[in-house]
Amino acid sequence: MQPGDLVFIMGDPSWPIFGTRLVDGLSCTETITHGTPALVVDVDILDHATTVYVEVLVQGMTLWVPGGFVKASNEDG
């Protein structure tokens, strides 16, 4: 996954998915609906590749989302 890729935010359809962003230095949480399309802005790999966060452009906002909820549009399954 790299900047510019089209992705979908996926999870359990019955649970909300949360993304975070900074607003005036404060961390704000936004709800993202299962299946929402997004565009990858940046990928941040922490803890020696055990934790991945993906910055996506979704609904006019850039949000950081845990990598497990981000699925490339061309992946199977």
N, C-alpha and C positions, 0 to 999 in steps of 0.2 A: 504494500500500500504506500502510495507516495502522493505529494501535493498535486492537485488537479484531478485525482480519481473520483469518479462518481461512486457513492456508497449508499447503503441503506442502514438506518438505525434499527436494529432488530433486537427483540427480547421476548419475554412472555407477553402476549397480547393483553393479558388481564392485569398487568402491572405497569406503572409508568416507568419511563427511563429518564434519568436525570443527567443534565449537562450543566457545567458551571462556566461562568464568565466573570470577569472583573468589571465592576462599575464603580468609578471613583475610588478605586483601591479596595473595595469590598467585594467579597466573593458572593455571587448571586447564583441561585439554582433555578434552572428552567426545566419544565417538563417537555419531553419529546415523545410523540406517539409512535408506537411500533410500526415499522415499515416506512418511516419518513425518509425521503431521499435527501442527500446532503453531498457537499463537495469537500474533499479533504484539503485542509489548509496546511497542517503540520502534523508530524508524528513525533511523540516524545517517549523514548524508551528509558525506563528507570530500573534500578535494582538489577543490573546485569541481565536485561531482557525478560525479567519475570513480570514486570508491570509495564503496560503500554497504555498511553493516553493519546487520543487522536483529536486534534482540533479540526472541527468541521464548520462549514458555513451552512446553516440551516435556518430557514424562515427569516432571513435577513440578519441573523446574529452569528457570531463566531462563538462556538461552545466547545469546551473540552469534555470528551466522553470516554469512559473506559473502553479500551480496545475490544473487549469481548462483545460489546454491543454494536460494533461497526462491521458490516459485511460488504465486501466489494460487490459491485453490481454484476460482475461476470462470474461470481462463484456459484458452484452448483450446490443444491441441497437446501 
